[in-house]
Amino acid sequence: MTQDSAQFLTGAAEEFQKSFADNWAKALASFQGMGTAPDMPHLTFAPEKLQELQQQYLTEATALWNQSLQATPEVKDRRFSGEAWRHNPVSAFAAAVYLLNTRTLMGLTDAAETDPKTKARIQFAIEQWSAATAPSNFLAFNAEAQQKAIDTQGESISKGIHNMLHDMEQGHVSMTDESLFEVGKNVATTEGSVVFENEFFQLLEYKPLTSKVYERPFLLIPPCINKFYILDLQPENSLIRYAVSQGHRTFVVSWRNPDESLQNTTWDDYVQDVAIKAISVVQEIGPTPQINALGFCVGGTILSNALAVLAARGEKPVASATFLTTLIDFQDTGVLDVFIDENFVKYREGQFAHGGLMKGKDMASTFSFLRPNDLVWNYVVGNYLKGETPPPFDLLYWNSDSTNLPGPMYAWYLRNTYLENNLVKPGKATVCGELVDFRKVDLPLYIYGSREDHIVPIGGSYASTQVFAGKKRFVMGASGHIAGVINPPAAKKRCYWTGSDTSFPKDVNQWIGKAKEHAGSWWPDWANWLKAHAGKQIAAPKTYGKGRYKAIENAPGRYVKARSGK
């Protein structure tokens, strides 16, 4: 056993060293849809690390074999934690071997001597392979699925096939029972009206919930890669409704889901004809020359560009801005960096050189595979192997309601942000005919980042504190990209951290080391900050819009209801 295992691992390491980089580069290229593999350097391994890994594998493999001769192996992984696994020696042993081999491959990745980006790409590919090949994903090894098939006399298998055919028809794996939700009926229900629209967006104004409102209107710009109603799922967790309840006359951009008629839309169009136009319309409707604005995720990046363009033109229509989980400095982009290199960006630029659409389903698939066990294989097992219908969950319905992106806009964004990080280089990027220089954007900022965010890492959110000259407040919330943001006070969940509003060291970890923890939601902290920039209180308006901007249709409007299709 010992000699055979040693020979096995030695051979595996040699094979890994010879061909692993090339094979996984091709796998990554396929995952990206590139068609050609990126260049990856030859890998070498430190002999002492390889020897240590060999000994560790021998020890664990021997212990596992000996344990399996006496009892069912104990497997500590939630995918294999059900009672059926503990009573099925074959399935439990397969799971234990799988986990051992996965740990060994990850150990080989750690031992590889190469540059950090190549190592990150190999690690990402290993994680994708590991998630896809788990014994729980196959009926032949999934003890729970087998037991359920026996208990239901095969009905679960029949339902699983039905679920699979349904998902093939709709073009994505079901994460929830989508038939139970309808936009405007039981999600996105805050009362309001569309007061302006063009070919790119509708502007929604919400009905006041207070007798008085602050004189400065408040504009929210959500990400264009999702539907805006993540900010208005249900009344109890709606950031939009919360802002209205705090006495703000609230407006929200509802992006149009692009079709072929918008296939030539550019980044400049999104900045000029959406963000700047929305700011202008809200200015005209409101009683003051300045408004307050908020940008969430990519919406924040677009808002920052709009502010830079306006500053270059000598205009200052925004009194304060809030950035939620927003990347402006793209030096720290987390796991998404594994996709980005010159070859990939050139491929996308060529693909969209004459227009086109980045399909929403492709974007959604990419983001789901950033957390494959939670957002892909969990539902494959439940829906198809066990024949279950996923429970109703508004957040997962929103997550499945994908949006397209105009190809030229998407390609410009990739090069100037993720690849070259041009936005934070004064005068390097040109947007709407103006050189972007954030040093000219001088206004109070509230910057929020989520501690466990895998899309906008906390370091990426915090980096905005180093970009702008004005007064800043940085707040870190617990949890991830969505759960950290959508954390209403009434739920009394999680926590947040605050620090000095005058000292922002370059390293986020230094800020975290001195930050003070608070229980509950960060929303009240933000509301108190925004109140200080909202002006005096005046009587709430009795009608939507003003002058030439009149009610067009009830919120949430028709743009948000357009689906991307397959």
C-alpha positions as CSV (number, residue, x, y, z in Angstrom):
1,M,0.0,0.0,0.0
2,T,2.7,2.5,1.0
3,Q,4.9,1.8,-2.0
4,D,2.0,1.8,-4.5
5,S,0.7,5.1,-3.0
6,A,4.2,6.7,-3.3
7,Q,4.5,5.6,-6.9
8,F,1.0,6.9,-7.6
9,L,1.7,10.4,-6.1
10,T,5.1,10.7,-7.7
11,G,3.6,9.9,-11.1
12,A,0.7,12.3,-10.5
13,A,3.1,15.1,-9.6
14,E,5.2,14.4,-12.7
15,E,2.2,14.4,-14.9
16,F,0.9,17.5,-13.2
17,Q,4.2,19.2,-13.9
18,K,4.3,18.2,-17.5
19,S,0.8,18.9,-18.7
20,F,-1.5,20.4,-16.0
21,A,-0.9,24.0,-16.9
22,D,-1.7,23.5,-20.6
23,N,-4.8,21.3,-19.9
24,W,-6.3,23.7,-17.4
25,A,-5.4,26.7,-19.5
26,K,-7.6,25.1,-22.2
27,A,-10.3,24.4,-19.7
28,L,-10.2,28.0,-18.5
29,A,-10.3,29.3,-22.1
30,S,-13.3,27.2,-22.8
31,F,-15.0,28.5,-19.7
32,Q,-14.3,32.0,-20.8
33,G,-15.6,31.3,-24.3
34,M,-12.3,32.5,-25.8
35,G,-11.7,29.7,-28.2
36,T,-7.9,29.9,-27.7
37,A,-6.0,29.2,-24.6
38,P,-4.0,31.9,-22.8
39,D,-0.2,31.4,-22.6
40,M,0.8,29.9,-19.3
41,P,4.4,29.3,-18.2
42,H,5.9,25.9,-17.4
43,L,5.4,24.9,-13.8
44,T,8.1,23.6,-11.4
45,F,7.8,22.4,-7.8
46,A,10.0,22.8,-4.8
47,P,11.2,19.2,-4.0
48,E,10.8,19.6,-0.3
49,K,7.1,20.7,-0.7
50,L,6.5,17.8,-3.1
51,Q,8.0,15.3,-0.6
52,E,5.9,16.7,2.2
53,L,2.8,16.4,0.1
54,Q,3.6,12.9,-0.8
55,Q,4.1,11.9,2.9
56,Q,0.8,13.6,3.8
57,Y,-1.1,11.8,1.1
58,L,0.4,8.4,2.1
59,T,-0.6,9.0,5.7
60,E,-4.1,10.1,5.0
61,A,-4.7,7.4,2.3
62,T,-3.5,4.6,4.7
63,A,-5.6,5.9,7.5
64,L,-8.7,6.1,5.2
65,W,-8.1,2.5,4.0
66,N,-7.8,1.2,7.5
67,Q,-10.8,3.0,8.7
68,S,-12.9,1.7,5.8
69,L,-12.0,-1.9,6.7
70,Q,-13.6,-1.4,10.1
71,A,-16.5,1.1,9.6
72,T,-18.0,3.6,7.3
73,P,-15.6,6.5,6.8
74,E,-16.6,9.7,8.5
75,V,-16.9,12.5,5.9
76,K,-17.0,16.1,7.1
77,D,-18.5,18.0,4.2
78,R,-22.1,19.3,4.0
79,R,-22.6,17.7,0.6
80,F,-22.1,14.3,2.2
81,S,-23.6,15.0,5.7
82,G,-27.0,13.3,5.3
83,E,-27.9,10.2,7.2
84,A,-28.0,8.1,4.0
85,W,-24.3,8.7,3.4
86,R,-23.4,7.4,6.9
87,H,-25.2,4.2,6.1
88,N,-23.8,3.6,2.7
89,P,-20.1,2.5,2.9
90,V,-19.5,2.6,-0.8
91,S,-20.8,6.2,-1.2
92,A,-19.0,7.4,2.0
93,F,-15.7,5.9,0.8
94,A,-16.1,7.5,-2.6
95,A,-16.7,10.8,-0.9
96,A,-13.7,10.4,1.4
97,V,-11.4,9.5,-1.5
98,Y,-12.7,12.5,-3.5
99,L,-12.0,14.9,-0.7
100,L,-8.5,13.4,-0.2
101,N,-7.7,13.7,-3.9
102,T,-9.1,17.3,-4.0
103,R,-6.9,18.3,-1.1
104,T,-3.9,16.8,-2.7
105,L,-4.5,18.6,-6.0
106,M,-4.9,21.9,-4.2
107,G,-1.7,21.1,-2.3
108,L,0.0,20.6,-5.7
109,T,-1.3,24.0,-6.8
110,D,0.1,25.7,-3.7
111,A,3.4,24.0,-4.3
112,A,3.6,25.1,-7.9
113,E,6.3,27.8,-8.5
114,T,4.8,30.3,-10.9
115,D,3.4,33.9,-10.9
116,P,0.4,34.7,-8.7
117,K,-2.0,35.1,-11.6
118,T,-1.2,31.8,-13.1
119,K,-1.5,30.1,-9.7
120,A,-4.9,31.8,-9.2
121,R,-6.0,30.5,-12.6
122,I,-4.9,27.0,-11.8
123,Q,-6.6,27.1,-8.4
124,F,-9.8,28.4,-10.0
125,A,-9.8,25.6,-12.5
126,I,-9.1,23.0,-9.8
127,E,-12.0,24.3,-7.8
128,Q,-14.3,24.1,-10.9
129,W,-13.2,20.5,-11.6
130,S,-13.6,19.6,-7.9
131,A,-17.1,21.0,-7.7
132,A,-18.2,19.3,-10.9
133,T,-16.8,15.8,-10.1
134,A,-18.1,15.5,-6.5
135,P,-19.7,12.1,-6.0
136,S,-22.8,13.9,-4.8
137,N,-23.4,15.0,-8.4
138,F,-23.9,11.5,-9.7
139,L,-26.8,9.2,-9.0
140,A,-24.4,6.2,-8.9
141,F,-22.7,7.6,-5.8
142,N,-25.3,9.9,-4.2
143,A,-26.6,7.9,-1.3
144,E,-29.4,10.4,-0.5
145,A,-30.7,10.4,-4.1
146,Q,-30.6,6.6,-4.2
147,Q,-32.5,6.4,-0.9
148,K,-35.1,8.9,-2.1
149,A,-35.6,6.9,-5.4
150,I,-36.2,3.8,-3.3
151,D,-38.6,5.5,-0.9
152,T,-40.6,7.1,-3.7
153,Q,-40.5,4.0,-5.9
154,G,-38.8,5.9,-8.6
155,E,-41.0,9.0,-8.6
156,S,-38.1,11.2,-7.6
157,I,-36.2,10.1,-10.7
158,S,-39.2,10.8,-12.9
159,K,-39.6,14.3,-11.4
160,G,-35.9,14.9,-11.8
161,I,-36.1,14.2,-15.5
162,H,-39.1,16.5,-15.8
163,N,-37.2,19.3,-13.9
164,M,-34.1,18.8,-16.2
165,L,-36.2,19.1,-19.4
166,H,-37.9,22.2,-18.0
167,D,-34.6,23.8,-17.2
168,M,-33.3,22.9,-20.6
169,E,-36.3,24.6,-22.1
170,Q,-35.9,27.8,-20.1
171,G,-32.2,27.9,-20.6
172,H,-30.9,27.9,-17.0
173,V,-30.9,25.9,-13.8
174,S,-33.9,26.7,-11.6
175,M,-32.8,28.1,-8.3
176,T,-36.4,28.8,-7.1
177,D,-39.9,28.3,-8.3
178,E,-40.0,31.2,-10.7
179,S,-43.7,30.7,-11.4
180,L,-44.6,32.1,-8.0
181,F,-43.1,35.6,-8.7
182,E,-44.1,38.5,-10.8
183,V,-42.4,41.9,-11.0
184,G,-44.8,44.5,-9.8
185,K,-47.0,42.0,-8.1
186,N,-45.0,40.5,-5.3
187,V,-41.5,41.9,-5.9
188,A,-40.7,45.6,-6.8
189,T,-44.0,46.8,-5.2
190,T,-43.1,50.1,-3.7
191,E,-45.6,52.6,-5.0
192,G,-44.4,55.1,-7.6
193,S,-44.5,56.2,-11.2
194,V,-42.3,56.5,-14.3
195,V,-41.7,60.2,-14.9
196,F,-39.1,60.0,-17.7
197,E,-37.9,57.5,-20.3
198,N,-35.6,57.3,-23.2
199,E,-34.2,54.4,-25.2
200,F,-31.8,53.4,-22.4
201,F,-33.7,53.8,-19.1
202,Q,-36.9,54.8,-17.3
203,L,-36.7,57.1,-14.3
204,L,-39.0,56.1,-11.4
205,E,-40.2,58.5,-8.7
206,Y,-41.6,57.0,-5.5
207,K,-44.6,58.2,-3.5
208,P,-43.6,59.9,-0.3
209,L,-44.4,58.0,3.0
210,T,-43.9,61.1,5.1
211,S,-45.7,64.5,5.2
212,K,-42.5,66.3,4.7
213,V,-39.4,65.5,2.6
214,Y,-35.9,66.8,2.4
215,E,-35.6,69.5,-0.3
216,R,-32.7,67.7,-2.1
217,P,-34.0,64.8,-4.1
218,F,-32.2,61.5,-4.0
219,L,-31.3,59.4,-7.1
220,L,-30.3,55.8,-7.0
221,I,-28.3,54.2,-10.0
222,P,-28.3,50.4,-9.7
223,P,-26.0,48.1,-11.6
224,C,-26.9,47.7,-15.3
225,I,-25.9,44.0,-15.2
226,N,-29.0,43.2,-13.0
227,K,-32.5,44.4,-12.5
228,F,-33.0,47.4,-10.1
229,Y,-35.4,45.6,-7.9
230,I,-32.7,43.9,-5.8
231,L,-33.2,47.3,-4.0
232,D,-36.9,46.6,-3.7
233,L,-37.6,42.9,-3.3
234,Q,-40.1,43.1,-0.4
235,P,-41.3,46.0,1.7
236,E,-39.4,44.7,4.7
237,N,-36.1,44.6,3.0
238,S,-36.4,47.4,0.4
239,L,-33.6,50.0,0.5
240,I,-35.8,52.1,-1.8
241,R,-38.7,52.0,0.6
242,Y,-36.3,52.7,3.5
243,A,-35.0,55.8,1.8
244,V,-38.5,57.0,1.1
245,S,-39.5,56.4,4.7
246,Q,-36.6,58.5,5.9
247,G,-38.1,61.5,4.1
248,H,-36.2,61.5,0.8
249,R,-37.9,62.3,-2.4
250,T,-36.5,59.2,-4.1
251,F,-35.8,58.5,-7.8
252,V,-34.4,55.3,-9.3
253,V,-32.9,54.4,-12.7
254,S,-34.5,51.3,-14.2
255,W,-32.2,50.2,-17.0
256,R,-33.7,48.9,-20.2
257,N,-32.8,45.3,-20.9
258,P,-30.8,45.7,-24.2
259,D,-32.0,44.0,-27.4
260,E,-30.6,44.2,-30.9
261,S,-31.7,47.8,-31.2
262,L,-29.1,48.8,-28.6
263,Q,-26.3,46.5,-29.8
264,N,-24.1,49.5,-30.7
265,T,-24.5,51.3,-27.3
266,T,-21.3,52.5,-25.8
267,W,-20.0,53.2,-22.3
268,D,-20.3,56.9,-23.1
269,D,-24.0,56.4,-23.9
270,Y,-24.5,54.8,-20.4
271,V,-22.7,57.7,-18.7
272,Q,-24.2,60.6,-20.8
273,D,-27.7,59.4,-21.7
274,V,-28.4,57.6,-18.4
275,A,-26.5,58.8,-15.4
276,I,-26.0,62.5,-16.5
277,K,-29.5,62.6,-18.0
278,A,-31.1,61.2,-14.9
279,I,-29.2,63.7,-12.7
280,S,-30.4,66.5,-15.0
281,V,-34.1,65.3,-14.9
282,V,-34.1,65.0,-11.1
283,Q,-32.6,68.4,-10.9
284,E,-35.4,69.9,-12.9
285,I,-38.0,68.1,-10.9
286,G,-36.6,69.0,-7.5
287,P,-36.7,72.5,-5.9
288,T,-32.9,72.8,-5.4
289,P,-30.0,73.1,-7.9
290,Q,-28.2,70.0,-6.4
291,I,-29.3,66.5,-5.7
292,N,-27.9,63.5,-3.7
293,A,-26.9,60.3,-5.6
294,L,-26.1,56.7,-4.9
295,G,-24.5,54.1,-7.1
296,F,-24.5,50.4,-6.4
297,C,-21.8,48.1,-7.9
298,V,-21.4,48.9,-11.6
299,G,-23.9,51.7,-11.1
300,G,-21.4,53.3,-8.8
301,T,-18.7,53.0,-11.4
302,I,-21.0,54.7,-13.9
303,L,-21.9,57.4,-11.4
304,S,-18.3,58.1,-10.6
305,N,-17.6,58.6,-14.4
306,A,-20.6,60.9,-14.7
307,L,-19.3,63.0,-11.7
308,A,-15.9,63.2,-13.4
309,V,-17.4,64.3,-16.7
310,L,-19.5,66.9,-15.0
311,A,-16.5,68.2,-13.0
312,A,-14.5,68.5,-16.2
313,R,-17.3,70.6,-17.6
314,G,-17.3,72.8,-14.5
315,E,-20.6,71.5,-13.3
316,K,-21.5,70.3,-9.8
317,P,-25.1,69.2,-9.7
318,V,-24.5,66.5,-7.1
319,A,-24.1,67.5,-3.5
320,S,-23.1,64.1,-2.1
321,A,-22.6,60.6,-3.4
322,T,-22.9,57.1,-2.0
323,F,-20.9,54.2,-3.4
324,L,-22.1,50.7,-2.4
325,T,-19.7,47.8,-3.2
326,T,-18.3,49.8,-6.1
327,L,-15.0,49.3,-8.0
328,I,-13.4,52.5,-9.2
329,D,-9.8,51.5,-8.6
330,F,-9.6,48.1,-10.2
331,Q,-6.3,46.9,-8.7
332,D,-8.0,44.5,-6.4
333,T,-10.8,42.6,-8.3
334,G,-10.7,39.3,-6.5
335,V,-11.5,36.1,-8.3
336,L,-12.7,37.8,-11.5
337,D,-9.1,38.7,-12.3
338,V,-8.6,35.1,-13.4
339,F,-10.6,35.8,-16.6
340,I,-8.9,39.0,-17.6
341,D,-5.8,39.2,-19.8
342,E,-4.9,40.9,-23.1
343,N,-6.0,37.9,-25.2
344,F,-9.4,37.7,-23.5
345,V,-10.1,41.4,-23.9
346,K,-9.0,41.4,-27.5
347,Y,-11.3,38.5,-28.1
348,R,-14.3,40.4,-26.7
349,E,-13.3,43.6,-28.6
350,G,-13.2,41.6,-31.9
351,Q,-16.4,39.9,-31.1
352,F,-18.2,43.2,-30.6
353,A,-16.3,45.4,-33.1
354,H,-19.4,45.8,-35.1
355,G,-21.9,45.7,-32.3
356,G,-23.7,42.8,-30.6
357,L,-24.9,41.8,-27.2
358,M,-23.2,40.1,-24.2
359,K,-26.1,37.7,-23.4
360,G,-27.4,37.9,-19.9
361,K,-27.5,34.1,-19.5
362,D,-23.7,34.0,-20.1
363,M,-23.1,36.7,-17.5
364,A,-25.3,34.9,-15.0
365,S,-23.5,31.6,-15.6
366,T,-20.1,33.2,-15.0
367,F,-21.2,34.7,-11.7
368,S,-22.9,31.5,-10.6
369,F,-19.7,29.5,-11.3
370,L,-17.8,31.9,-8.9
371,R,-19.7,29.9,-6.2
372,P,-20.3,26.6,-8.0
373,N,-21.3,24.4,-5.1
374,D,-23.9,26.9,-3.8
375,L,-25.2,28.3,-7.1
376,V,-24.9,25.4,-9.5
377,W,-24.3,21.9,-8.3
378,N,-26.6,22.3,-5.2
379,Y,-29.5,22.8,-7.6
380,V,-28.4,20.1,-10.0
381,V,-28.5,17.6,-7.2
382,G,-31.8,18.8,-5.7
383,N,-33.6,19.4,-9.0
384,Y,-32.5,16.5,-11.1
385,L,-31.1,13.7,-8.8
386,K,-33.7,14.1,-6.0
387,G,-36.6,15.5,-8.1
388,E,-37.2,18.4,-5.8
389,T,-38.7,21.7,-6.6
390,P,-36.6,24.5,-5.1
391,P,-38.5,26.6,-2.5
392,P,-39.7,30.2,-3.4
393,F,-37.0,32.8,-2.7
394,D,-37.3,36.3,-4.1
395,L,-33.6,36.9,-4.1
396,L,-32.9,33.8,-6.2
397,Y,-35.8,34.8,-8.6
398,W,-34.0,38.2,-9.1
399,N,-30.7,36.3,-9.6
400,S,-32.3,34.4,-12.4
401,D,-33.8,37.5,-14.1
402,S,-30.7,38.2,-16.1
403,T,-29.9,41.2,-18.3
404,N,-28.0,41.7,-21.5
405,L,-25.2,44.2,-22.0
406,P,-24.4,46.1,-25.2
407,G,-21.2,44.5,-26.6
408,P,-19.2,47.7,-27.3
409,M,-20.0,49.1,-23.8
410,Y,-18.9,45.8,-22.3
411,A,-15.6,45.6,-24.3
412,W,-14.7,49.2,-23.4
413,Y,-15.4,48.5,-19.7
414,L,-13.2,45.4,-19.7
415,R,-10.2,47.1,-21.1
416,N,-10.4,50.4,-19.2
417,T,-11.2,48.9,-15.8
418,Y,-10.3,45.3,-15.2
419,L,-7.4,45.1,-17.7
420,E,-5.7,48.5,-17.6
421,N,-7.3,50.2,-14.6
422,N,-7.4,53.5,-16.5
423,L,-10.1,55.3,-14.6
424,V,-7.8,56.1,-11.7
425,K,-4.9,57.3,-13.9
426,P,-5.6,61.1,-14.3
427,G,-6.2,62.0,-17.9
428,K,-5.8,58.4,-19.2
429,A,-9.4,57.5,-19.9
430,T,-11.7,59.7,-22.1
431,V,-15.4,59.5,-21.3
432,C,-18.0,61.6,-23.2
433,G,-15.2,63.7,-24.7
434,E,-13.7,64.6,-21.3
435,L,-10.5,63.3,-19.6
436,V,-11.4,61.5,-16.4
437,D,-9.7,63.0,-13.4
438,F,-11.2,62.0,-10.1
439,R,-9.1,64.6,-8.3
440,K,-11.6,67.2,-9.6
441,V,-14.5,65.4,-8.0
442,D,-14.7,67.1,-4.7
443,L,-17.9,66.3,-2.7
444,P,-18.8,64.3,0.4
445,L,-18.8,60.6,-0.1
446,Y,-20.2,57.6,1.8
447,I,-18.3,54.5,0.7
448,Y,-19.6,51.0,1.7
449,G,-17.9,47.7,1.2
450,S,-18.9,44.1,2.3
451,R,-16.3,42.1,4.2
452,E,-16.9,38.8,2.4
453,D,-17.7,40.2,-1.0
454,H,-16.4,37.9,-3.7
455,I,-17.3,40.2,-6.6
456,V,-16.1,43.5,-5.2
457,P,-13.5,42.5,-2.5
458,I,-13.4,44.7,0.5
459,G,-10.0,46.0,-0.6
460,G,-11.5,47.1,-3.9
461,S,-14.3,49.0,-2.2
462,Y,-11.9,50.6,0.2
463,A,-9.6,51.7,-2.5
464,S,-12.0,54.5,-3.5
465,T,-11.0,56.3,-0.3
466,Q,-7.6,56.9,-2.0
467,V,-9.1,58.3,-5.2
468,F,-11.2,61.3,-4.2
469,A,-10.3,64.5,-2.5
470,G,-13.5,65.4,-0.7
471,K,-14.7,64.4,2.8
472,K,-15.3,60.6,3.0
473,R,-16.9,58.1,5.3
474,F,-16.0,54.4,4.9
475,V,-18.2,51.7,6.4
476,M,-17.6,47.9,6.2
477,G,-20.6,45.6,6.6
478,A,-20.6,41.9,7.3
479,S,-21.5,39.2,4.7
480,G,-21.3,39.4,0.9
481,H,-22.1,41.4,-2.2
482,I,-25.9,41.3,-1.8
483,A,-26.6,40.1,1.8
484,G,-24.2,42.7,3.1
485,V,-26.0,45.5,1.3
486,I,-29.6,44.3,1.7
487,N,-29.6,44.2,5.5
488,P,-32.6,46.1,6.9
489,P,-32.5,47.4,10.5
490,A,-35.7,45.5,11.5
491,A,-34.0,42.2,10.9
492,K,-31.4,42.9,13.6
493,K,-28.8,40.8,11.7
494,R,-25.1,41.0,11.2
495,C,-22.9,44.0,12.0
496,Y,-20.8,46.7,10.5
497,W,-17.6,48.6,11.3
498,T,-16.7,52.3,11.3
499,G,-13.5,54.1,11.6
500,S,-11.9,57.6,11.4
501,D,-13.5,59.9,8.8
502,T,-10.2,61.8,8.4
503,S,-7.5,59.1,8.3
504,F,-7.6,56.4,5.5
505,P,-4.3,54.4,5.4
506,K,-3.6,52.9,2.0
507,D,-4.0,49.3,3.3
508,V,-7.5,48.3,4.1
509,N,-6.3,45.9,6.8
510,Q,-4.8,48.9,8.7
511,W,-8.2,50.5,8.7
512,I,-9.9,47.3,9.8
513,G,-7.4,46.9,12.6
514,K,-8.6,50.2,14.2
515,A,-12.3,50.0,13.2
516,K,-15.1,49.8,15.7
517,E,-17.7,47.0,15.4
518,H,-21.5,47.8,15.8
519,A,-24.3,45.3,15.9
520,G,-27.1,45.3,13.3
521,S,-27.5,47.1,10.0
522,W,-25.4,49.9,8.6
523,W,-28.5,51.6,7.1
524,P,-29.2,53.9,10.0
525,D,-25.5,55.1,10.0
526,W,-25.9,55.9,6.3
527,A,-29.3,57.6,6.8
528,N,-27.9,59.9,9.5
529,W,-25.0,60.8,7.1
530,L,-27.3,61.4,4.2
531,K,-29.7,63.6,6.3
532,A,-26.8,66.0,6.9
533,H,-26.6,66.6,3.1
534,A,-30.3,66.6,2.3
535,G,-31.2,70.2,3.2
536,K,-34.2,71.5,5.0
537,Q,-37.6,69.7,5.1
538,I,-40.5,70.9,2.9
539,A,-44.0,69.7,2.3
540,A,-44.1,66.4,0.4
541,P,-45.2,66.7,-3.2
542,K,-48.8,65.7,-4.1
543,T,-48.0,64.6,-7.6
544,Y,-45.2,62.9,-9.5
545,G,-42.8,64.8,-11.6
546,K,-43.0,68.5,-12.4
547,G,-43.6,70.6,-15.5
548,R,-42.8,68.5,-18.6
549,Y,-42.0,65.5,-16.6
550,K,-45.3,63.8,-15.8
551,A,-46.4,60.4,-14.8
552,I,-46.1,58.0,-17.7
553,E,-47.0,54.6,-16.1
554,N,-47.0,53.1,-12.6
555,A,-43.8,51.8,-11.1
556,P,-41.9,49.5,-11.6
557,G,-42.5,50.3,-15.3
558,R,-42.3,48.1,-18.3
559,Y,-38.5,48.2,-18.9
560,V,-37.8,46.1,-15.9
561,K,-40.2,43.4,-17.0
562,A,-38.4,42.6,-20.2
563,R,-36.7,39.3,-20.0
564,S,-33.4,38.4,-21.7
565,G,-34.6,35.1,-23.1
566,K,-32.5,32.0,-23.5
